[in-house]
Amino acid sequence: MFEADDHDLNLIFLEEELEVFRNQWNQNVSLRDIAKVMKRKTSEVALLVFDHAERGLIKKRDEDVHRL
């Protein structure tokens, strides 16, 4: 399901990291690029997107920006 990282995921995010994530998301930055900026695994950021989307904390983006 996720890249070969053996699911060794860090799902604890500091408030500062969440702010960076939301800013990047709102600027339509790709998931992979958000992960690079945050120095996180893509799978960690993907789960953060899922969590925030489920809770209505981020808006859906255009289909063409859903690339990894």
Secondary structure, 3 states (H helix, E strand, C coil): CCCCCCCCCCCCCCHHHHHHHHHHHHCCCCHHHHHHHHCCCHHHHHHHHHHHHHCCCCCCCCHHHCCC
